[in-house]
Amino acid sequence: TLFPFQHQRYFKADDGKAGGGSNKTGKSADDLVLKVPPGTIIYDENTGGVVGDLVEDGQQLVVCKGGRGGRGNARFATSRNQAPRIGERGEPGEERLIRMELKLIADVGIVGVPNAGKSTLLSAVSNAQPKIADYPFTTLQPNLGVARLDGDNTLVLADIPGLIEGAHQGIGLGHDFLRHVQRTRVLIHLLDGLSEDPLADYAQINTELALFDEDLGNKPQVVAFNKADLPFVKELWPEYEQQFKRHGIPSPMLISAVSGENVRKLLYEAARLLAETPEPPPVAEMPVYRHESAPEEFEISREDDGGYRVSGEAIERAAAMTYWEYDQSVRRFQRILEALGIDQALRDAGVSPGDPVYIGDYALEWED
């Protein structure tokens, strides 16, 4: 789960080490690695775009890059000045606000109204041990289980907590549950044999799926009428079977998750549908188009104290990497201002000697 990130929201990698004499390069810092479960989608919180979709165990994604190390004075040496008093600080690393969303990865999703027996079915076909009780809403989070068919063939199933009317709007934690169904390719639609109106339950669940995501409403389904271990349910089955077929449900199954009746048949039918259903592309393969400004672009605005603020990726990075205590470094920064056109832009904006000029975290005083 993503539970560990509920209490810690800010992460910062260590700084690299400083360089030394004799052209020694400082040691790079170790990567800061955040471990997330497979099925985690990373979004850029500011743009809404997908940064990556981690669907496989061991898959990695670089969300932020560290800045390059600053260059020492040997890099700026000339034939006339072999030991210049100039250098660069290390480049600031990237910062990014991200949002992580977990969509469980399963072949088959088990959906239905509360208390239909979804968790009982999952525990009967796998080693999963979901909480089971004879009341609705026992399951408050999805559970995964692996069912073995024959040989090396398996099915990964997800028990989706009971959906209620309005789930597509988030009622009853509907959004939290429905997003996990999006990863599945086939659904087992489990109906409660003790329900007063199983057909209405069937229609309600399918409506919620389609309203949340049109593709969910179109996923292949195996419909199973559960609790055949109860004589009353078995007696009603022939009548319900005909009703289901009249409503376009061609092959409903009578099963019992408790006794195991027809459960293997249900799994093989789900496996058959799975083999016929193509795998959807990962979210990361879906293109996201957004405008990104060139690093050389900048903007000049006025501050409340009458000063000028220069905003721009390249110039703010240059300011952060400048050793202000060295005159030669300051003169180099001045040349960067001129090369980017900021020097002239400030003059055009009306800057005067003595005016404060703010660039990133630095406050400078304008001089002609």
C-alpha positions in Angstrom: 0.0 0.0 0.0 0.9 3.7 0.0 0.2 4.0 3.7 3.8 4.9 4.7 3.5 8.1 2.7 0.4 9.3 4.7 2.6 10.6 7.5 5.8 11.6 5.7 5.2 13.9 2.7 8.6 15.6 2.2 11.7 13.8 0.9 15.1 15.3 0.1 18.2 13.5 -1.1 21.6 14.2 0.5 24.0 16.7 -1.0 27.0 15.6 -2.9 30.5 16.1 -1.4 32.8 19.1 -2.2 35.7 18.7 -4.5 39.3 18.9 -3.4 42.7 20.1 -4.6 44.6 18.6 -7.5 41.5 18.5 -9.6 39.6 16.1 -7.4 35.9 15.8 -8.1 33.5 15.6 -5.2 31.6 12.4 -4.6 28.0 12.3 -5.9 25.3 11.7 -3.3 23.4 8.4 -3.2 20.0 8.2 -4.9 17.0 8.7 -2.7 14.7 5.7 -3.5 11.1 5.6 -2.5 9.7 2.1 -2.7 6.1 1.8 -3.9 4.0 -1.3 -4.8 3.4 -2.3 -8.4 0.4 -0.6 -9.8 1.4 2.9 -8.6 0.8 5.8 -11.0 2.8 9.0 -10.4 1.2 12.3 -11.4 2.7 15.8 -11.6 0.5 17.6 -9.1 1.0 21.0 -10.9 0.3 19.9 -14.5 -1.9 16.8 -13.9 0.3 14.8 -16.3 1.3 11.2 -15.8 5.0 11.0 -14.9 5.1 7.2 -14.9 3.2 4.0 -14.3 5.1 1.4 -12.3 3.4 -1.9 -13.2 6.3 -4.4 -12.7 8.3 -5.4 -9.6 11.7 -3.7 -9.7 10.7 -1.1 -12.3 12.2 2.3 -11.6 11.3 5.9 -12.4 13.4 9.0 -12.0 11.0 11.7 -10.7 13.6 14.4 -9.9 17.2 14.7 -11.0 20.0 16.1 -8.8 21.9 19.1 -10.1 25.3 18.7 -11.6 28.4 19.4 -9.5 29.9 22.9 -9.6 33.1 23.4 -11.6 36.3 24.3 -9.8 38.7 27.1 -10.7 40.8 24.8 -13.0 37.8 24.9 -15.4 38.1 28.7 -15.7 41.9 28.9 -16.0 43.4 30.7 -19.0 46.9 31.2 -20.3 47.0 34.6 -18.5 45.4 33.4 -15.3 46.4 29.9 -14.2 44.7 30.1 -10.8 41.6 32.2 -11.1 39.6 33.0 -8.0 36.4 31.7 -9.5 34.3 28.6 -9.3 30.7 27.3 -9.2 28.5 26.0 -6.5 26.7 22.8 -7.2 23.6 23.2 -9.3 20.4 22.9 -7.2 18.5 19.7 -7.7 15.0 19.5 -9.0 12.0 19.9 -6.8 8.6 18.4 -7.7 5.2 18.0 -6.2 3.8 14.6 -7.1 0.7 12.6 -6.4 0.7 8.8 -6.2 -2.3 6.6 -6.8 -2.4 2.9 -6.4 -4.4 0.7 -8.8 -4.0 -2.9 -7.9 -2.8 -5.1 -10.7 -5.1 -8.2 -11.1 -6.3 -10.3 -14.0 -9.8 -10.6 -12.6 -11.9 -8.3 -10.4 -14.6 -9.6 -8.2 -17.4 -7.1 -8.0 -20.9 -7.0 -6.5 -23.1 -5.5 -3.8 -22.1 -5.6 -0.2 -22.3 -9.1 1.4 -22.5 -11.0 -1.9 -19.7 -13.2 -0.8 -16.7 -11.7 -2.7 -14.2 -12.2 0.1 -15.4 -15.7 0.8 -14.9 -16.6 -2.9 -11.4 -15.1 -2.9 -10.4 -17.0 0.2 -11.9 -20.2 -1.2 -9.7 -20.1 -4.4 -6.5 -18.6 -3.1 -4.4 -18.2 0.1 -5.7 -14.7 0.7 -7.2 -14.2 4.1 -9.6 -11.2 3.8 -11.8 -10.4 6.8 -15.1 -12.3 6.4 -18.3 -11.7 8.4 -22.0 -12.0 8.0 -22.7 -8.2 7.6 -22.2 -5.7 4.8 -19.1 -3.6 4.3 -16.8 -6.1 6.0 -14.2 -5.5 3.4 -12.9 -1.9 3.4 -9.9 -2.3 1.1 -9.3 -4.5 -1.9 -7.6 -7.9 -1.4 -5.4 -9.8 -3.8 -5.2 -13.6 -4.2 -3.7 -16.0 -6.7 -5.8 -19.0 -7.8 -4.0 -21.9 -9.4 -5.8 -23.6 -12.3 -3.6 -26.4 -13.8 0.1 -26.7 -14.2 1.7 -23.2 -14.1 -1.5 -21.4 -15.1 -2.8 -19.0 -12.5 -5.2 -16.1 -12.1 -4.6 -13.0 -10.0 -7.9 -11.9 -8.5 -8.9 -8.8 -6.7 -11.8 -8.7 -4.2 -13.3 -5.2 -4.7 -15.2 -4.0 -1.6 -19.0 -3.8 -2.0 -20.3 -1.0 -4.3 -23.4 0.9 -3.5 -25.5 3.4 -5.4 -23.5 6.6 -6.0 -20.2 4.9 -5.9 -19.1 6.6 -9.1 -19.5 9.9 -7.2 -17.3 8.7 -4.3 -20.2 7.6 -2.1 -19.1 4.7 0.2 -15.5 5.2 -0.8 -16.6 4.4 -4.3 -13.7 6.2 -6.0 -11.1 4.4 -3.9 -12.7 1.0 -4.9 -13.5 1.6 -8.5 -10.1 2.8 -9.6 -8.7 -0.7 -8.7 -11.2 -2.3 -11.1 -9.7 -0.3 -14.0 -6.5 -2.5 -14.0 -8.5 -5.7 -14.3 -9.3 -7.2 -17.7 -12.2 -9.4 -16.8 -14.9 -9.2 -14.0 -16.6 -11.8 -12.0 -19.9 -10.2 -11.2 -21.1 -12.0 -8.0 -24.7 -11.8 -7.1 -26.2 -12.4 -3.6 -28.5 -15.4 -3.7 -30.4 -14.0 -0.7 -31.0 -10.6 -2.3 -34.6 -9.5 -2.7 -33.9 -8.4 -6.3 -30.6 -9.8 -7.8 -31.4 -8.3 -11.2 -31.7 -4.8 -9.7 -28.4 -5.4 -8.0 -26.8 -6.5 -11.3 -28.1 -3.4 -13.1 -27.0 -1.1 -10.2 -23.4 -2.4 -10.2 -23.1 -2.1 -14.0 -24.5 1.4 -13.9 -21.9 2.5 -11.3 -19.1 0.9 -13.3 -20.1 2.7 -16.6 -20.7 6.1 -14.9 -17.2 6.0 -13.3 -15.5 4.9 -16.5 -17.1 3.9 -19.8 -14.4 1.2 -20.3 -15.4 -0.4 -17.0 -18.9 -0.9 -18.2 -17.6 -2.7 -21.3 -15.3 -5.2 -19.6 -16.1 -8.9 -20.1 -18.1 -10.4 -17.2 -18.8 -13.8 -15.8 -22.1 -13.6 -13.8 -22.3 -15.9 -10.8 -25.3 -16.4 -8.5 -23.8 -17.2 -5.1 -24.9 -19.1 -2.0 -26.1 -22.3 -3.7 -25.3 -24.1 -0.4 -28.5 -22.7 0.9 -31.6 -24.9 -0.1 -33.8 -21.8 -0.5 -31.3 -20.3 -3.0 -31.1 -23.5 -5.0 -34.9 -23.7 -5.3 -35.1 -20.1 -6.7 -32.3 -20.6 -9.2 -34.3 -22.0 -12.2 -36.6 -19.0 -12.1 -33.7 -16.5 -11.7 -31.7 -18.2 -14.5 -34.5 -17.7 -16.9 -34.9 -14.0 -15.8 -31.1 -13.5 -16.4 -31.2 -15.0 -19.9 -34.3 -12.8 -20.8 -32.3 -9.8 -19.8 -29.4 -10.7 -22.1 -27.1 -12.5 -19.6 -26.4 -15.7 -21.6 -24.5 -18.0 -19.3 -25.1 -17.2 -15.6 -23.7 -19.7 -13.1 -25.0 -21.0 -9.9 -22.1 -21.3 -7.4 -21.3 -21.6 -3.7 -18.2 -20.0 -2.4 -18.7 -21.9 0.9 -19.1 -25.5 -0.5 -17.1 -24.9 -3.7 -19.9 -25.9 -6.0 -19.1 -24.8 -9.6 -16.2 -22.5 -8.3 -13.6 -24.3 -10.5 -15.9 -23.9 -13.5 -16.2 -20.2 -12.7 -12.4 -19.8 -12.6 -12.0 -21.6 -15.9 -14.6 -19.4 -17.6 -12.9 -16.3 -16.3 -9.6 -17.6 -17.6 -11.2 -18.3 -21.0 -12.4 -14.7 -21.2 -9.1 -13.4 -20.1 -7.3 -15.2 -22.9 -9.6 -13.5 -25.4 -9.2 -10.1 -23.9 -6.2 -8.0 -25.1 -4.0 -6.3 -22.4 -4.5 -2.5 -22.2 -1.5 -0.3 -22.6 0.0 1.1 -19.3 -1.0 4.6 -18.4 2.6 5.7 -19.0 2.2 4.9 -22.8 -0.7 7.4 -23.1 0.8 10.7 -24.3 0.5 13.8 -22.2 1.0 17.1 -24.1 1.8 20.3 -22.2 3.7 23.5 -22.8 7.0 23.8 -21.1 8.9 27.0 -21.2 12.5 27.2 -22.5 15.0 27.5 -19.7 16.4 30.7 -21.2 13.0 32.5 -20.8 12.7 35.0 -18.0 10.1 37.4 -16.6 10.6 40.7 -14.8 8.0 41.9 -12.2 7.9 44.7 -9.6 8.0 44.0 -5.8 6.2 45.9 -3.1 9.4 47.6 -2.0 9.9 49.0 -5.5 12.5 46.5 -6.4 12.6 44.1 -9.4 12.2 40.4 -9.5 13.8 38.3 -12.3 12.2 34.9 -12.6 13.5 32.2 -15.0 15.0 28.7 -14.8 18.4 29.5 -16.3 19.1 32.7 -14.4 17.9 31.4 -11.1 20.1 28.3 -11.5 23.1 30.6 -12.4 22.5 32.7 -9.3 22.3 29.6 -7.0 25.7 28.4 -8.4 27.6 31.7 -8.1 30.2 32.2 -5.3 29.2 35.8 -4.5 32.3 36.3 -2.3 34.6 36.1 -5.3 34.7 39.2 -7.6 35.5 37.1 -10.6 32.4 34.9 -10.0 30.3 38.0 -9.7 31.6 39.4 -13.0 30.9 36.1 -14.7 27.3 36.3 -13.4 27.1 39.8 -14.9 28.1 38.4 -18.3 25.3 35.8 -18.0 22.8 38.6 -17.4 24.0 40.3 -20.5 24.0 37.1 -22.6 20.4 36.3 -21.7 19.2 39.9 -22.3 18.2 40.4 -18.7 20.6 43.4 -18.2 18.9 45.3 -21.0 15.4 44.2 -20.0 16.0 45.6 -16.5 17.1 48.9 -18.0 14.0 49.0 -20.2 11.9 48.4 -17.2 13.3 51.5 -15.5 15.8 50.1 -13.0 18.0 52.7 -11.3 21.3 52.5 -9.4 20.6 51.3 -5.8 17.4 49.5 -6.7 17.1 46.0 -5.3 17.0 43.2 -7.8 15.8 39.7 -6.6 16.8 36.6 -8.4 15.8 33.3 -6.8 16.8 33.5 -3.1 19.3 36.3 -3.7 18.8 40.1 -3.3 21.3 42.2 -5.3 21.8 45.9 -5.7 21.7 47.3 -9.2 24.9 49.2 -10.3 25.6 50.8 -13.7 
